[in-house]
Amino acid sequence: MTVYLDYAATAPLRKEVLDCYVEHLQTLGNPSSVHSSGQLVRRTLEEARESLAKSIDCNRSEVIFTSGGTESENLGIKGLYWQRVGEDANRKVIISAATEHHGSLDPMEWLEKHDGAEILWLPIDYQGVIDYKFLEEYLKENYNKVALINLMWGNNETGVITDIEKVVALAKPLGIPVHSDAIATFGHIPISFANSGLSAMSISAHKIGGPVGAGALIVSRATKLVSIIHGGGQERGMRSGTMNAPVAKAFALAADLAVKELEAEAKRLNVLRDKLVRGVLAISPLANHTSAEALRMPHNAHFTFEGCSGDSLLFLLDQQGVCVSVGSACQAGVNGPSHVLLAMGRNEREANGCLRMTLGRETTDADVDVFLEALPKALDGALRAGLTS
């Protein structure tokens, strides 16, 4: 029996979501066609848009369906940047943090290399929290140079939550758009796009029990951005391509279920997470609970283990039937320390010895027990192997 503690990488596809997806796959029609078959599929698509908008607390017209979180982030960051530079060539600064997911880091660095963007990396403290005072002071003096601010709502590795509404409160009066990667947070903590004041926000389906290959960029009605995919002009002209109604319908159902269950599930997972944290700290004096003093998501437990390789721990736990991670699945197999921990001021030794456990809807008390029973053997093996990178 496998114990799965890697929900931040992907969550199991819920049965009711799979049933919904399969049902709508059998409906023939292109949602852009004007005949009755096409319009039937169009109605399914718009029902999904309406449902997803309700789950996120936004207007239905603000939901732009995409192929996933990475496309959403690319559209949000590049689209906002190009729009702003087109309006004012002096606005070339993107404000962000080095703790972002590579789905955001890589588009920003691409713009820096190919389009003359300038990236301002905000200071990050030891707990993984951005320096809000530094941001405020920088904006006061340099607001007319800033194209956009890009900050994730919750960190996918450490679980640290950013005060997005505070960031927007600093930026909005100065006319600076803010994009947030909410992929790790949507469905885990309460999120209201309307109350956030964001210009754009990226979300993904497979983190909440929906299908892989489904995402959305939520774009406020007051926001304009340049499209990165050109063609038929679908999705308000922001994302061309035939809309995938079955996937959209499945995504919307997964979101509806996740939001309805959020409060009760957050309480349950918080108890399990705290049990796991206490157990790890009791087992090993080498364990350091990352960001223990910061506001964190309820399902995330992140540690560093002095003198151990995180990869060694991962494989040794996997041999005992326990699935965990050392960070983003997108970086799995990439040899090197966690860029998130390095940005937080940890040294390479610490950043090489991290382990992330993320819990979900099917995680039980017994799963946590199995992990805690497997950890001592894995630690012993990892310590004997030492740090290999």
C-alpha positions as a Markdown table, in Angstrom:
| # | Residue | x | y | z |
|---|---|---|---|---|
| 1 | Met | 0.0 | 0.0 | 0.0 |
| 2 | Thr | 1.4 | 3.4 | -1.0 |
| 3 | Val | 1.0 | 6.4 | 1.3 |
| 4 | Tyr | 0.8 | 9.5 | -0.9 |
| 5 | Leu | 1.9 | 12.8 | 0.7 |
| 6 | Asp | 2.6 | 14.9 | -2.4 |
| 7 | Tyr | -0.6 | 16.7 | -3.0 |
| 8 | Ala | 1.2 | 19.9 | -4.0 |
| 9 | Ala | 2.5 | 18.0 | -7.0 |
| 10 | Thr | -0.9 | 16.7 | -8.0 |
| 11 | Ala | -4.0 | 15.5 | -6.4 |
| 12 | Pro | -6.0 | 12.4 | -7.3 |
| 13 | Leu | -8.7 | 12.9 | -9.8 |
| 14 | Arg | -12.0 | 12.8 | -8.0 |
| 15 | Lys | -14.5 | 10.2 | -9.1 |
| 16 | Glu | -17.3 | 12.6 | -9.6 |
| 17 | Val | -15.0 | 14.8 | -11.7 |
| 18 | Leu | -13.9 | 11.9 | -13.9 |
| 19 | Asp | -17.6 | 10.9 | -14.4 |
| 20 | Cys | -18.4 | 14.5 | -15.4 |
| 21 | Tyr | -15.5 | 14.7 | -17.8 |
| 22 | Val | -16.3 | 11.4 | -19.5 |
| 23 | Glu | -20.0 | 12.3 | -19.8 |
| 24 | His | -19.2 | 15.6 | -21.6 |
| 25 | Leu | -16.6 | 14.1 | -23.8 |
| 26 | Gln | -19.4 | 12.3 | -25.6 |
| 27 | Thr | -21.1 | 15.5 | -26.7 |
| 28 | Leu | -20.3 | 16.4 | -30.3 |
| 29 | Gly | -19.7 | 20.0 | -31.3 |
| 30 | Asn | -17.3 | 22.9 | -31.5 |
| 31 | Pro | -18.3 | 25.7 | -29.0 |
| 32 | Ser | -17.6 | 28.3 | -31.7 |
| 33 | Ser | -20.0 | 26.7 | -34.2 |
| 34 | Val | -23.4 | 28.4 | -34.7 |
| 35 | His | -25.5 | 25.2 | -35.2 |
| 36 | Ser | -27.4 | 23.5 | -32.4 |
| 37 | Ser | -24.7 | 20.9 | -31.7 |
| 38 | Gly | -22.0 | 23.6 | -31.3 |
| 39 | Gln | -24.3 | 25.8 | -29.2 |
| 40 | Leu | -25.0 | 22.8 | -26.9 |
| 41 | Val | -21.3 | 22.5 | -26.2 |
| 42 | Arg | -21.0 | 26.3 | -25.9 |
| 43 | Arg | -23.7 | 26.2 | -23.2 |
| 44 | Thr | -21.6 | 23.5 | -21.3 |
| 45 | Leu | -18.6 | 25.8 | -21.6 |
| 46 | Glu | -20.4 | 28.8 | -20.3 |
| 47 | Glu | -22.0 | 26.9 | -17.4 |
| 48 | Ala | -18.4 | 25.9 | -16.4 |
| 49 | Arg | -17.3 | 29.5 | -16.6 |
| 50 | Glu | -20.2 | 30.6 | -14.5 |
| 51 | Ser | -19.5 | 27.9 | -11.9 |
| 52 | Leu | -15.8 | 28.5 | -11.7 |
| 53 | Ala | -16.4 | 32.3 | -11.4 |
| 54 | Lys | -18.6 | 31.6 | -8.4 |
| 55 | Ser | -15.9 | 29.5 | -6.7 |
| 56 | Ile | -13.3 | 32.2 | -7.2 |
| 57 | Asp | -15.7 | 35.1 | -6.5 |
| 58 | Cys | -15.2 | 36.9 | -9.8 |
| 59 | Asn | -17.3 | 37.9 | -12.8 |
| 60 | Arg | -17.9 | 35.1 | -15.3 |
| 61 | Ser | -16.3 | 37.3 | -18.1 |
| 62 | Glu | -13.1 | 37.4 | -16.1 |
| 63 | Val | -12.4 | 33.7 | -16.4 |
| 64 | Ile | -10.0 | 32.8 | -19.3 |
| 65 | Phe | -9.6 | 29.1 | -19.7 |
| 66 | Thr | -6.1 | 27.8 | -20.5 |
| 67 | Ser | -4.2 | 24.5 | -20.7 |
| 68 | Gly | -2.9 | 24.8 | -17.2 |
| 69 | Gly | -1.1 | 26.9 | -14.6 |
| 70 | Thr | 2.1 | 27.4 | -16.6 |
| 71 | Glu | 0.3 | 28.9 | -19.6 |
| 72 | Ser | -1.8 | 31.0 | -17.3 |
| 73 | Glu | 1.3 | 32.4 | -15.7 |
| 74 | Asn | 3.0 | 33.1 | -19.0 |
| 75 | Leu | -0.1 | 34.9 | -20.3 |
| 76 | Gly | -0.5 | 36.9 | -17.1 |
| 77 | Ile | 3.1 | 38.0 | -16.8 |
| 78 | Lys | 4.1 | 38.5 | -20.5 |
| 79 | Gly | 0.6 | 39.8 | -21.4 |
| 80 | Leu | 0.6 | 42.4 | -18.6 |
| 81 | Tyr | 4.3 | 43.4 | -19.3 |
| 82 | Trp | 3.8 | 43.9 | -23.0 |
| 83 | Gln | 0.6 | 45.8 | -22.5 |
| 84 | Arg | 2.3 | 48.2 | -20.0 |
| 85 | Val | 5.4 | 48.7 | -22.1 |
| 86 | Gly | 3.2 | 49.4 | -25.1 |
| 87 | Glu | 1.5 | 52.1 | -23.1 |
| 88 | Asp | 4.7 | 53.5 | -21.6 |
| 89 | Ala | 8.1 | 52.4 | -22.7 |
| 90 | Asn | 9.7 | 53.6 | -19.5 |
| 91 | Arg | 7.8 | 51.0 | -17.4 |
| 92 | Lys | 10.2 | 48.0 | -17.7 |
| 93 | Val | 10.5 | 46.9 | -14.1 |
| 94 | Ile | 8.9 | 43.7 | -12.9 |
| 95 | Ile | 8.8 | 43.4 | -9.1 |
| 96 | Ser | 8.8 | 39.8 | -7.8 |
| 97 | Ala | 10.5 | 37.4 | -5.4 |
| 98 | Ala | 13.2 | 34.8 | -6.0 |
| 99 | Thr | 11.0 | 32.3 | -4.1 |
| 100 | Glu | 8.5 | 32.1 | -6.9 |
| 101 | His | 7.7 | 28.9 | -8.8 |
| 102 | His | 9.6 | 28.4 | -12.1 |
| 103 | Gly | 6.3 | 28.8 | -13.9 |
| 104 | Ser | 6.7 | 32.5 | -13.0 |
| 105 | Leu | 10.5 | 32.8 | -12.7 |
| 106 | Asp | 11.2 | 31.6 | -16.2 |
| 107 | Pro | 8.8 | 33.9 | -18.1 |
| 108 | Met | 10.1 | 36.9 | -16.1 |
| 109 | Glu | 13.7 | 35.9 | -16.9 |
| 110 | Trp | 12.8 | 35.4 | -20.5 |
| 111 | Leu | 11.5 | 38.9 | -20.7 |
| 112 | Glu | 14.7 | 40.1 | -19.0 |
| 113 | Lys | 16.8 | 38.4 | -21.6 |
| 114 | His | 14.8 | 39.0 | -24.7 |
| 115 | Asp | 12.7 | 42.1 | -24.1 |
| 116 | Gly | 14.7 | 44.4 | -21.9 |
| 117 | Ala | 12.7 | 43.9 | -18.7 |
| 118 | Glu | 14.4 | 44.7 | -15.4 |
| 119 | Ile | 13.5 | 42.5 | -12.5 |
| 120 | Leu | 13.6 | 43.8 | -8.9 |
| 121 | Trp | 13.8 | 40.9 | -6.5 |
| 122 | Leu | 12.2 | 41.8 | -3.2 |
| 123 | Pro | 14.2 | 40.9 | 0.0 |
| 124 | Ile | 13.0 | 37.7 | 1.7 |
| 125 | Asp | 13.4 | 37.0 | 5.4 |
| 126 | Tyr | 14.5 | 33.7 | 7.0 |
| 127 | Gln | 10.9 | 32.6 | 7.3 |
| 128 | Gly | 10.2 | 33.2 | 3.6 |
| 129 | Val | 8.2 | 36.4 | 4.0 |
| 130 | Ile | 8.7 | 39.3 | 1.6 |
| 131 | Asp | 9.7 | 42.7 | 2.9 |
| 132 | Tyr | 6.5 | 44.7 | 2.6 |
| 133 | Lys | 8.2 | 47.9 | 3.9 |
| 134 | Phe | 10.9 | 47.7 | 1.2 |
| 135 | Leu | 8.2 | 47.3 | -1.4 |
| 136 | Glu | 6.3 | 50.3 | -0.1 |
| 137 | Glu | 9.4 | 52.5 | -0.1 |
| 138 | Tyr | 10.5 | 51.4 | -3.6 |
| 139 | Leu | 7.1 | 52.1 | -5.1 |
| 140 | Lys | 7.0 | 55.6 | -3.6 |
| 141 | Glu | 10.2 | 56.6 | -5.4 |
| 142 | Asn | 10.0 | 54.4 | -8.5 |
| 143 | Tyr | 6.3 | 53.7 | -9.3 |
| 144 | Asn | 6.6 | 55.3 | -12.8 |
| 145 | Lys | 9.2 | 52.7 | -13.8 |
| 146 | Val | 7.2 | 49.6 | -12.8 |
| 147 | Ala | 5.3 | 47.5 | -15.4 |
| 148 | Leu | 3.8 | 45.0 | -12.9 |
| 149 | Ile | 4.2 | 43.1 | -9.7 |
| 150 | Asn | 4.2 | 39.3 | -9.7 |
| 151 | Leu | 3.9 | 37.5 | -6.4 |
| 152 | Met | 2.6 | 34.1 | -5.6 |
| 153 | Trp | -0.3 | 33.8 | -3.1 |
| 154 | Gly | 1.2 | 30.8 | -1.3 |
| 155 | Asn | 4.6 | 29.2 | -1.8 |
| 156 | Asn | 4.4 | 25.7 | -3.3 |
| 157 | Glu | 7.4 | 24.5 | -1.4 |
| 158 | Thr | 7.2 | 26.1 | 2.1 |
| 159 | Gly | 3.5 | 26.8 | 2.2 |
| 160 | Val | 4.2 | 30.5 | 3.3 |
| 161 | Ile | 1.2 | 32.8 | 2.5 |
| 162 | Thr | 1.8 | 36.2 | 1.0 |
| 163 | Asp | -0.5 | 39.1 | 2.0 |
| 164 | Ile | -1.7 | 39.7 | -1.5 |
| 165 | Glu | -4.4 | 42.3 | -0.5 |
| 166 | Lys | -1.6 | 44.3 | 1.2 |
| 167 | Val | 0.5 | 44.2 | -1.9 |
| 168 | Val | -2.4 | 45.3 | -4.1 |
| 169 | Ala | -3.2 | 48.1 | -1.6 |
| 170 | Leu | 0.3 | 49.5 | -2.2 |
| 171 | Ala | 0.3 | 49.1 | -6.0 |
| 172 | Lys | -3.3 | 49.9 | -7.1 |
| 173 | Pro | -3.3 | 53.6 | -6.1 |
| 174 | Leu | -0.2 | 54.0 | -8.3 |
| 175 | Gly | -1.7 | 52.3 | -11.3 |
| 176 | Ile | 0.5 | 49.2 | -11.1 |
| 177 | Pro | -1.1 | 45.9 | -12.0 |
| 178 | Val | -0.5 | 42.8 | -9.9 |
| 179 | His | -0.5 | 39.2 | -11.0 |
| 180 | Ser | -0.6 | 36.4 | -8.5 |
| 181 | Asp | 0.1 | 32.7 | -8.9 |
| 182 | Ala | -2.6 | 31.1 | -6.7 |
| 183 | Ile | -2.1 | 27.6 | -8.0 |
| 184 | Ala | -0.8 | 26.3 | -4.7 |
| 185 | Thr | -3.4 | 28.1 | -2.6 |
| 186 | Phe | -6.7 | 27.9 | -4.5 |
| 187 | Gly | -8.9 | 25.3 | -2.9 |
| 188 | His | -6.8 | 25.3 | 0.3 |
| 189 | Ile | -7.4 | 28.7 | 1.8 |
| 190 | Pro | -10.3 | 31.2 | 1.2 |
| 191 | Ile | -9.7 | 33.2 | -2.0 |
| 192 | Ser | -11.8 | 36.0 | -3.4 |
| 193 | Phe | -10.6 | 37.5 | -6.6 |
| 194 | Ala | -13.1 | 40.4 | -6.2 |
| 195 | Asn | -11.8 | 41.4 | -2.8 |
| 196 | Ser | -8.1 | 40.9 | -3.7 |
| 197 | Gly | -8.1 | 43.7 | -6.2 |
| 198 | Leu | -5.7 | 41.7 | -8.4 |
| 199 | Ser | -5.4 | 42.5 | -12.1 |
| 200 | Ala | -4.8 | 38.8 | -12.9 |
| 201 | Met | -4.5 | 35.5 | -11.1 |
| 202 | Ser | -3.4 | 32.0 | -12.2 |
| 203 | Ile | -5.0 | 28.7 | -11.1 |
| 204 | Ser | -4.8 | 25.1 | -12.1 |
| 205 | Ala | -7.2 | 22.1 | -11.9 |
| 206 | His | -5.0 | 19.2 | -11.1 |
| 207 | Lys | -4.0 | 20.6 | -7.7 |
| 208 | Ile | -7.7 | 20.3 | -6.5 |
| 209 | Gly | -8.8 | 17.0 | -7.9 |
| 210 | Gly | -9.4 | 18.1 | -11.4 |
| 211 | Pro | -7.9 | 16.9 | -14.7 |
| 212 | Val | -4.3 | 17.7 | -15.8 |
| 213 | Gly | -4.2 | 20.1 | -18.7 |
| 214 | Ala | -6.8 | 22.5 | -17.3 |
| 215 | Gly | -6.2 | 26.0 | -15.9 |
| 216 | Ala | -7.5 | 29.5 | -15.9 |
| 217 | Leu | -6.2 | 33.0 | -15.9 |
| 218 | Ile | -8.6 | 35.3 | -14.0 |
| 219 | Val | -8.3 | 38.8 | -15.6 |
| 220 | Ser | -10.2 | 41.7 | -14.1 |
| 221 | Arg | -12.6 | 43.5 | -16.5 |
| 222 | Ala | -10.6 | 46.7 | -16.1 |
| 223 | Thr | -7.3 | 45.0 | -17.2 |
| 224 | Lys | -5.9 | 44.8 | -20.7 |
| 225 | Leu | -3.1 | 42.4 | -21.7 |
| 226 | Val | -1.4 | 41.3 | -24.9 |
| 227 | Ser | -2.2 | 37.8 | -26.1 |
| 228 | Ile | 0.6 | 35.2 | -26.4 |
| 229 | Ile | -1.5 | 32.8 | -28.6 |
| 230 | His | -3.1 | 34.2 | -31.7 |
| 231 | Gly | -5.7 | 32.6 | -33.9 |
| 232 | Gly | -9.5 | 32.7 | -33.7 |
| 233 | Gly | -9.8 | 35.3 | -30.9 |
| 234 | Gln | -11.5 | 33.1 | -28.4 |
| 235 | Glu | -11.6 | 33.9 | -24.7 |
| 236 | Arg | -12.0 | 37.7 | -25.0 |
| 237 | Gly | -9.3 | 37.7 | -27.6 |
| 238 | Met | -6.7 | 36.8 | -24.9 |
| 239 | Arg | -6.3 | 33.1 | -25.6 |
| 240 | Ser | -7.1 | 31.8 | -29.1 |
| 241 | Gly | -7.9 | 28.1 | -29.7 |
| 242 | Thr | -10.8 | 25.8 | -29.6 |
| 243 | Met | -12.2 | 25.8 | -26.1 |
| 244 | Asn | -12.2 | 22.5 | -24.3 |
| 245 | Ala | -15.7 | 22.3 | -22.8 |
| 246 | Pro | -15.4 | 18.8 | -21.1 |
| 247 | Val | -12.2 | 19.8 | -19.3 |
| 248 | Ala | -13.6 | 23.2 | -18.3 |
| 249 | Lys | -16.7 | 21.5 | -16.9 |
| 250 | Ala | -14.6 | 19.0 | -14.9 |
| 251 | Phe | -12.4 | 21.8 | -13.6 |
| 252 | Ala | -15.4 | 23.8 | -12.5 |
| 253 | Leu | -16.8 | 20.8 | -10.7 |
| 254 | Ala | -13.5 | 20.1 | -8.9 |
| 255 | Ala | -13.3 | 23.8 | -7.9 |
| 256 | Asp | -16.9 | 23.8 | -6.6 |
| 257 | Leu | -16.3 | 20.7 | -4.5 |
| 258 | Ala | -13.0 | 22.0 | -3.1 |
| 259 | Val | -14.4 | 25.4 | -2.1 |
| 260 | Lys | -17.5 | 23.9 | -0.5 |
| 261 | Glu | -15.3 | 21.5 | 1.5 |
| 262 | Leu | -12.5 | 24.0 | 2.2 |
| 263 | Glu | -13.3 | 25.1 | 5.8 |
| 264 | Ala | -13.9 | 21.6 | 7.2 |
| 265 | Glu | -11.0 | 20.1 | 5.2 |
| 266 | Ala | -8.6 | 22.9 | 6.3 |
| 267 | Lys | -9.4 | 22.1 | 10.0 |
| 268 | Arg | -8.9 | 18.4 | 9.5 |
| 269 | Leu | -5.6 | 18.8 | 7.6 |
| 270 | Asn | -4.3 | 21.3 | 10.0 |
| 271 | Val | -4.6 | 18.7 | 12.8 |
| 272 | Leu | -2.9 | 16.0 | 10.7 |
| 273 | Arg | -0.2 | 18.5 | 9.6 |
| 274 | Asp | 0.5 | 19.5 | 13.2 |
| 275 | Lys | 0.7 | 15.8 | 14.2 |
| 276 | Leu | 3.2 | 15.2 | 11.5 |
| 277 | Val | 5.3 | 18.2 | 12.5 |
| 278 | Arg | 5.4 | 17.1 | 16.1 |
| 279 | Gly | 6.3 | 13.6 | 15.1 |
| 280 | Val | 9.2 | 14.6 | 12.9 |
| 281 | Leu | 10.6 | 17.0 | 15.5 |
| 282 | Ala | 10.4 | 14.3 | 18.2 |
| 283 | Ile | 12.1 | 11.7 | 15.9 |
| 284 | Ser | 15.1 | 13.7 | 14.8 |
| 285 | Pro | 17.1 | 16.6 | 16.4 |
| 286 | Leu | 18.4 | 17.2 | 12.9 |
| 287 | Ala | 14.9 | 18.3 | 11.7 |
| 288 | Asn | 14.3 | 22.0 | 11.2 |
| 289 | His | 10.7 | 23.0 | 10.6 |
| 290 | Thr | 10.9 | 25.6 | 7.8 |
| 291 | Ser | 8.9 | 28.8 | 8.1 |
| 292 | Ala | 7.4 | 27.6 | 11.5 |
| 293 | Glu | 6.8 | 31.2 | 12.5 |
| 294 | Ala | 5.2 | 32.4 | 9.2 |
| 295 | Leu | 1.5 | 32.2 | 8.1 |
| 296 | Arg | 1.3 | 28.9 | 6.2 |
| 297 | Met | -1.2 | 26.8 | 4.3 |
| 298 | Pro | -2.8 | 24.0 | 6.4 |
| 299 | His | -1.8 | 21.1 | 4.3 |
| 300 | Asn | 2.0 | 21.8 | 4.0 |
| 301 | Ala | 4.9 | 20.6 | 6.2 |
| 302 | His | 8.4 | 21.4 | 5.1 |
| 303 | Phe | 11.6 | 20.5 | 6.8 |
| 304 | Thr | 15.4 | 20.6 | 6.4 |
| 305 | Phe | 17.5 | 17.8 | 7.8 |
| 306 | Glu | 21.1 | 18.8 | 8.5 |
| 307 | Gly | 23.7 | 16.5 | 6.9 |
| 308 | Cys | 21.1 | 14.6 | 4.8 |
| 309 | Ser | 20.4 | 14.8 | 1.1 |
| 310 | Gly | 16.7 | 15.5 | 0.4 |
| 311 | Asp | 16.9 | 13.2 | -2.6 |
| 312 | Ser | 18.2 | 10.4 | -0.5 |
| 313 | Leu | 15.4 | 10.8 | 2.0 |
| 314 | Leu | 12.9 | 10.8 | -0.8 |
| 315 | Phe | 14.1 | 7.6 | -2.4 |
| 316 | Leu | 14.5 | 5.8 | 0.9 |
| 317 | Leu | 11.0 | 6.7 | 1.9 |
| 318 | Asp | 9.7 | 5.7 | -1.5 |
| 319 | Gln | 11.3 | 2.3 | -1.0 |
| 320 | Gln | 9.0 | 2.0 | 2.1 |
| 321 | Gly | 5.9 | 3.0 | 0.1 |
| 322 | Val | 5.8 | 6.6 | 1.2 |
| 323 | Cys | 5.6 | 9.3 | -1.6 |
| 324 | Val | 6.9 | 12.8 | -0.6 |
| 325 | Ser | 9.0 | 15.4 | -2.4 |
| 326 | Val | 11.9 | 17.8 | -2.0 |
| 327 | Gly | 10.0 | 20.6 | -3.8 |
| 328 | Ser | 8.3 | 21.4 | -7.0 |
| 329 | Ala | 7.6 | 18.4 | -9.3 |
| 330 | Cys | 8.6 | 20.6 | -12.2 |
| 331 | Gln | 12.1 | 20.6 | -10.8 |
| 332 | Ala | 12.3 | 16.9 | -9.9 |
| 333 | Gly | 15.5 | 15.3 | -11.1 |
| 334 | Val | 17.3 | 18.7 | -11.3 |
| 335 | Asn | 20.4 | 18.3 | -9.3 |
| 336 | Gly | 21.0 | 21.3 | -7.0 |
| 337 | Pro | 19.7 | 23.0 | -3.9 |
| 338 | Ser | 16.2 | 24.5 | -3.5 |
| 339 | His | 16.2 | 28.0 | -5.0 |
| 340 | Val | 13.4 | 28.8 | -2.6 |
| 341 | Leu | 15.5 | 28.0 | 0.5 |
| 342 | Leu | 18.5 | 29.8 | -1.0 |
| 343 | Ala | 16.4 | 32.9 | -1.5 |
| 344 | Met | 15.4 | 32.7 | 2.2 |
| 345 | Gly | 19.0 | 32.9 | 3.3 |
| 346 | Arg | 19.6 | 29.2 | 3.9 |
| 347 | Asn | 23.0 | 27.8 | 2.9 |
| 348 | Glu | 23.5 | 25.1 | 0.3 |
| 349 | Arg | 23.8 | 22.4 | 2.9 |
| 350 | Glu | 20.4 | 23.2 | 4.3 |
| 351 | Ala | 18.9 | 23.8 | 0.8 |
| 352 | Asn | 20.1 | 20.4 | -0.3 |
| 353 | Gly | 18.5 | 18.6 | 2.7 |
| 354 | Cys | 14.9 | 19.6 | 2.4 |
| 355 | Leu | 11.7 | 17.5 | 2.4 |
| 356 | Arg | 8.1 | 18.5 | 1.7 |
| 357 | Met | 5.0 | 16.6 | 2.8 |
| 358 | Thr | 1.7 | 17.9 | 1.5 |
| 359 | Leu | -1.6 | 16.4 | 2.6 |
| 360 | Gly | -4.9 | 16.1 | 0.9 |
| 361 | Arg | -8.5 | 14.9 | 0.8 |
| 362 | Glu | -7.6 | 11.2 | 1.0 |
| 363 | Thr | -4.9 | 11.6 | 3.7 |
| 364 | Thr | -5.7 | 9.8 | 6.9 |
| 365 | Asp | -4.3 | 9.7 | 10.4 |
| 366 | Ala | -2.9 | 6.2 | 9.6 |
| 367 | Asp | -1.0 | 7.7 | 6.6 |
| 368 | Val | 0.8 | 10.1 | 8.9 |
| 369 | Asp | 1.6 | 7.2 | 11.3 |
| 370 | Val | 3.1 | 5.2 | 8.4 |
| 371 | Phe | 5.3 | 8.1 | 7.4 |
| 372 | Leu | 6.5 | 8.7 | 10.9 |
| 373 | Glu | 7.3 | 4.9 | 11.2 |
| 374 | Ala | 9.3 | 5.0 | 7.9 |
| 375 | Leu | 11.2 | 8.2 | 8.6 |
| 376 | Pro | 13.8 | 6.9 | 11.2 |
| 377 | Lys | 15.1 | 4.2 | 8.7 |
| 378 | Ala | 15.2 | 6.7 | 5.9 |
| 379 | Leu | 17.1 | 9.2 | 8.0 |
| 380 | Asp | 19.6 | 6.6 | 9.1 |
| 381 | Gly | 20.3 | 5.7 | 5.5 |
| 382 | Ala | 20.5 | 9.3 | 4.3 |
| 383 | Leu | 22.9 | 10.2 | 7.1 |
| 384 | Arg | 25.2 | 7.3 | 6.1 |
| 385 | Ala | 25.0 | 8.4 | 2.5 |
| 386 | Gly | 25.7 | 12.0 | 3.4 |
| 387 | Leu | 25.2 | 15.0 | 1.1 |
| 388 | Thr | 26.0 | 14.0 | -2.4 |
| 389 | Ser | 25.6 | 17.4 | -4.1 |
